[in-house]
Amino acid sequence: MSSITLFAMPGSCSRVSLILLEEAKAEYDVHWVNLMKGEHKTANFKQINPKSKVPALSIDGEVLTENPMIIKYISEHFPDANLLPNVDSGLAEYQQISDLCFCSSTIHPLVTRFCIPGFFADESCTTSVKQKALAALLENLAWVEQKLANSAWWYGDQWSAMDAYIFWIISRLQRCDFSLSTLPNLARHTEAMLKRDAVVSALEKEKLANQ
């Protein structure tokens, strides 16, 4: 069996990978990286991930980065967990990766601009950055809201890695006073996620890491 270590920070997008490892009941270790203290910028961590980001997943000493591909790896190596729906065609598989990339490359940057606008602009412009990010978030989340209108999860009745990614997005936004008052399906989805054993376990591990 492969030796797996997840490099993560509580509350960051590494929560997605953490939830999936819990769902898969995988044997793994977690190495917590404190981004606020700049640990991701140290020479030691750059040897693990020269991109200076979490998550990073070490598999027998080989390191995989970027959430969509980490998710794909976990899904393929723990097939019994059904982390992504089984599909018959290559195009459908590519669509799954496209869905994950929508979270990572479209929504995630907007989350950062909404929650930490100071990363992108001087103080005099942060209000404008946040307002523009909010408008773009609401536009993109409207599609997610619609997808969840008639089903419990992104892929209908089957829970998947996409639901873990959506959950992280919303939980991160809620820490920045983002309201779900106009997004009732996403609010329902978030409540359902908080009841999953893997999510409870992942959040508890993050809580312990913060102590």
DODOTOR-751444 format. One record per residue (C-alpha): residue in three letters; z, x, y. Coordinates in nm, 2 decimals. Each point is the difference from the previous one (the first is absolute). Example, Ala and Ser with C-alpha at 12.3 -4.5 7.8 and 13.67 -1.06 7.14 Angstrom:
# DODOTOR-751444
<node "ala"; <0.78; 1.23; -0.45>>
<node "ser"; <-0.07; 0.14; 0.34>>
//
This chain:
# DODOTOR-751444
<node "met"; <0.00; 0.00; 0.00>>
<node "ser"; <-0.09; 0.12; 0.35>>
<node "ser"; <0.27; 0.12; 0.23>>
<node "ile"; <-0.02; -0.21; 0.32>>
<node "thr"; <0.17; 0.06; 0.34>>
<node "leu"; <-0.06; -0.23; 0.30>>
<node "phe"; <0.05; 0.16; 0.34>>
<node "ala"; <0.11; -0.28; 0.22>>
<node "met"; <0.19; -0.11; 0.30>>
<node "pro"; <0.21; -0.33; 0.01>>
<node "gly"; <-0.19; -0.27; 0.20>>
<node "ser"; <-0.33; 0.19; 0.01>>
<node "cys"; <-0.31; -0.10; -0.18>>
<node "ser"; <0.12; 0.20; -0.29>>
<node "arg"; <0.19; -0.32; -0.08>>
<node "val"; <-0.32; -0.14; -0.15>>
<node "ser"; <-0.02; 0.28; -0.26>>
<node "leu"; <0.38; -0.03; -0.07>>
<node "ile"; <-0.03; -0.37; -0.07>>
<node "leu"; <-0.29; 0.06; -0.24>>
<node "leu"; <0.18; 0.27; -0.19>>
<node "glu"; <0.29; -0.24; -0.04>>
<node "glu"; <-0.23; -0.28; -0.11>>
<node "ala"; <-0.15; 0.24; -0.26>>
<node "lys"; <0.34; 0.10; -0.12>>
<node "ala"; <-0.12; 0.35; 0.03>>
<node "glu"; <0.22; 0.31; -0.05>>
<node "tyr"; <-0.02; 0.18; 0.33>>
<node "asp"; <0.20; 0.19; 0.26>>
<node "val"; <0.01; -0.05; 0.37>>
<node "his"; <0.02; 0.28; 0.26>>
<node "trp"; <0.09; -0.15; 0.33>>
<node "val"; <-0.17; 0.15; 0.31>>
<node "asn"; <0.17; -0.06; 0.33>>
<node "leu"; <-0.29; -0.05; 0.25>>
<node "met"; <0.23; -0.05; 0.29>>
<node "lys"; <0.14; 0.35; -0.06>>
<node "gly"; <-0.35; 0.14; -0.03>>
<node "glu"; <0.03; 0.09; -0.37>>
<node "his"; <-0.36; -0.09; -0.05>>
<node "lys"; <-0.11; 0.27; 0.24>>
<node "thr"; <0.18; 0.28; -0.18>>
<node "ala"; <-0.18; 0.27; -0.18>>
<node "asn"; <0.17; -0.10; -0.33>>
<node "phe"; <-0.13; -0.36; 0.02>>
<node "lys"; <-0.35; 0.11; 0.12>>
<node "gln"; <-0.03; 0.19; -0.33>>
<node "ile"; <0.04; -0.34; -0.17>>
<node "asn"; <-0.21; -0.20; 0.24>>
<node "pro"; <-0.18; 0.19; 0.28>>
<node "lys"; <-0.07; -0.33; 0.17>>
<node "ser"; <0.37; -0.02; 0.08>>
<node "lys"; <0.03; -0.36; -0.11>>
<node "val"; <0.18; -0.22; -0.25>>
<node "pro"; <-0.06; -0.13; -0.26>>
<node "ala"; <-0.10; 0.29; -0.22>>
<node "leu"; <0.01; -0.03; -0.38>>
<node "ser"; <0.05; 0.31; -0.21>>
<node "ile"; <-0.13; -0.04; -0.36>>
<node "asp"; <0.08; 0.30; -0.21>>
<node "gly"; <-0.01; 0.22; 0.31>>
<node "glu"; <-0.33; -0.14; 0.13>>
<node "val"; <0.03; -0.20; 0.32>>
<node "leu"; <-0.18; -0.32; 0.08>>
<node "thr"; <0.01; -0.14; 0.36>>
<node "glu"; <-0.11; -0.32; 0.18>>
<node "asn"; <0.14; -0.34; -0.10>>
<node "pro"; <-0.32; -0.16; -0.14>>
<node "met"; <-0.06; 0.29; -0.24>>
<node "ile"; <0.37; 0.03; -0.10>>
<node "ile"; <0.00; -0.38; -0.06>>
<node "lys"; <-0.32; 0.04; -0.21>>
<node "tyr"; <0.16; 0.28; -0.20>>
<node "ile"; <0.32; -0.19; -0.07>>
<node "ser"; <-0.20; -0.31; -0.10>>
<node "glu"; <-0.22; 0.19; -0.24>>
<node "his"; <0.28; 0.20; -0.16>>
<node "phe"; <0.23; -0.29; -0.05>>
<node "pro"; <-0.25; -0.27; -0.11>>
<node "asp"; <0.27; -0.23; -0.16>>
<node "ala"; <0.15; -0.06; 0.35>>
<node "asn"; <-0.32; -0.18; 0.11>>
<node "leu"; <0.02; 0.15; 0.35>>
<node "leu"; <-0.36; -0.09; 0.08>>
<node "pro"; <-0.20; -0.28; -0.17>>
<node "asn"; <-0.23; 0.10; -0.29>>
<node "val"; <-0.36; -0.03; 0.11>>
<node "asp"; <-0.33; 0.00; -0.19>>
<node "ser"; <-0.23; 0.17; 0.25>>
<node "gly"; <0.00; 0.32; 0.20>>
<node "leu"; <-0.06; -0.20; 0.32>>
<node "ala"; <0.32; -0.20; -0.05>>
<node "glu"; <0.19; 0.32; -0.05>>
<node "tyr"; <-0.14; 0.14; 0.32>>
<node "gln"; <0.10; -0.32; 0.17>>
<node "gln"; <0.36; 0.06; -0.10>>
<node "ile"; <-0.01; 0.34; 0.15>>
<node "ser"; <-0.16; -0.15; 0.31>>
<node "asp"; <0.30; -0.24; 0.02>>
<node "leu"; <0.24; 0.29; -0.02>>
<node "cys"; <-0.19; 0.19; 0.27>>
<node "phe"; <0.02; -0.30; 0.23>>
<node "cys"; <0.37; 0.03; -0.01>>
<node "ser"; <0.01; 0.38; 0.04>>
<node "ser"; <-0.28; 0.06; 0.25>>
<node "thr"; <-0.02; -0.33; 0.20>>
<node "ile"; <0.35; -0.15; 0.00>>
<node "his"; <0.22; 0.30; -0.03>>
<node "pro"; <-0.12; 0.17; 0.32>>
<node "leu"; <0.06; -0.32; 0.19>>
<node "val"; <0.35; -0.02; -0.14>>
<node "thr"; <0.07; 0.35; 0.13>>
<node "arg"; <-0.14; -0.08; 0.34>>
<node "phe"; <0.21; -0.32; 0.02>>
<node "cys"; <0.32; 0.16; -0.11>>
<node "ile"; <-0.03; 0.35; 0.15>>
<node "pro"; <-0.25; -0.03; 0.29>>
<node "gly"; <0.15; 0.32; 0.15>>
<node "phe"; <-0.18; 0.20; -0.27>>
<node "phe"; <-0.33; -0.10; 0.17>>
<node "ala"; <0.06; -0.03; 0.37>>
<node "asp"; <0.21; 0.11; 0.29>>
<node "glu"; <0.29; -0.23; 0.09>>
<node "ser"; <-0.19; -0.17; 0.27>>
<node "cys"; <-0.26; -0.12; -0.26>>
<node "thr"; <0.22; -0.08; -0.30>>
<node "thr"; <0.02; -0.37; 0.09>>
<node "ser"; <-0.38; -0.03; 0.00>>
<node "val"; <-0.03; 0.18; -0.33>>
<node "lys"; <0.25; -0.23; -0.16>>
<node "gln"; <-0.16; -0.31; 0.14>>
<node "lys"; <-0.34; 0.10; -0.12>>
<node "ala"; <0.14; 0.09; -0.34>>
<node "leu"; <0.17; -0.34; -0.03>>
<node "ala"; <-0.33; -0.18; 0.08>>
<node "ala"; <-0.19; 0.20; -0.26>>
<node "leu"; <0.28; -0.05; -0.26>>
<node "leu"; <0.00; -0.38; 0.05>>
<node "glu"; <-0.38; 0.00; -0.04>>
<node "asn"; <0.01; 0.20; -0.32>>
<node "leu"; <0.31; -0.17; -0.15>>
<node "ala"; <-0.17; -0.34; 0.05>>
<node "trp"; <-0.23; 0.10; -0.29>>
<node "val"; <0.31; 0.08; -0.21>>
<node "glu"; <0.16; -0.32; 0.10>>
<node "gln"; <-0.31; -0.19; -0.11>>
<node "lys"; <-0.01; 0.19; -0.34>>
<node "leu"; <0.35; -0.11; -0.07>>
<node "ala"; <-0.05; -0.37; 0.10>>
<node "asn"; <-0.06; -0.13; -0.35>>
<node "ser"; <0.16; 0.26; -0.22>>
<node "ala"; <0.32; 0.19; -0.04>>
<node "trp"; <-0.16; 0.35; 0.00>>
<node "trp"; <-0.30; 0.18; 0.14>>
<node "tyr"; <-0.18; -0.03; -0.33>>
<node "gly"; <0.10; -0.36; -0.07>>
<node "asp"; <0.26; -0.04; -0.27>>
<node "gln"; <0.02; 0.37; -0.08>>
<node "trp"; <0.23; 0.22; 0.19>>
<node "ser"; <-0.15; 0.33; 0.08>>
<node "ala"; <0.02; 0.33; 0.20>>
<node "met"; <-0.16; -0.18; 0.29>>
<node "asp"; <0.31; -0.22; 0.03>>
<node "ala"; <0.22; 0.31; 0.01>>
<node "tyr"; <-0.22; 0.14; 0.28>>
<node "ile"; <0.01; -0.33; 0.20>>
<node "phe"; <0.38; -0.01; -0.04>>
<node "trp"; <0.04; 0.34; 0.14>>
<node "ile"; <-0.22; -0.08; 0.30>>
<node "ile"; <0.20; -0.31; 0.08>>
<node "ser"; <0.34; 0.15; -0.06>>
<node "arg"; <-0.09; 0.29; 0.23>>
<node "leu"; <-0.12; -0.23; 0.27>>
<node "gln"; <0.31; -0.22; -0.03>>
<node "arg"; <0.21; 0.31; 0.08>>
<node "cys"; <-0.18; 0.00; 0.33>>
<node "asp"; <0.06; -0.36; 0.08>>
<node "phe"; <-0.33; -0.13; -0.12>>
<node "ser"; <0.01; -0.38; -0.04>>
<node "leu"; <-0.14; -0.18; -0.30>>
<node "ser"; <0.04; -0.34; 0.17>>
<node "thr"; <-0.38; -0.05; 0.00>>
<node "leu"; <-0.05; 0.15; -0.35>>
<node "pro"; <0.19; -0.23; -0.23>>
<node "asn"; <-0.18; 0.12; -0.32>>
<node "leu"; <0.09; 0.36; 0.08>>
<node "ala"; <0.36; -0.11; 0.06>>
<node "arg"; <0.00; -0.17; -0.34>>
<node "his"; <-0.16; 0.30; -0.17>>
<node "thr"; <0.27; 0.23; 0.15>>
<node "glu"; <0.28; -0.22; -0.13>>
<node "ala"; <-0.16; 0.00; -0.35>>
<node "met"; <-0.03; 0.38; 0.01>>
<node "leu"; <0.37; 0.04; 0.09>>
<node "lys"; <0.08; -0.18; -0.33>>
<node "arg"; <-0.19; 0.24; -0.23>>
<node "asp"; <0.21; 0.23; -0.20>>
<node "ala"; <-0.22; 0.30; 0.08>>
<node "val"; <0.03; -0.06; 0.37>>
<node "val"; <0.37; -0.04; -0.01>>
<node "ser"; <0.03; 0.32; -0.20>>
<node "ala"; <-0.23; 0.19; 0.24>>
<node "leu"; <0.19; -0.12; 0.31>>
<node "glu"; <0.33; 0.10; -0.16>>
<node "lys"; <-0.13; 0.35; -0.06>>
<node "glu"; <-0.11; 0.02; 0.36>>
<node "lys"; <0.34; -0.13; 0.12>>
<node "leu"; <0.18; 0.26; -0.21>>
<node "ala"; <-0.23; 0.28; 0.14>>
<node "asn"; <0.10; -0.10; 0.35>>
<node "gln"; <0.37; 0.03; -0.06>>
//
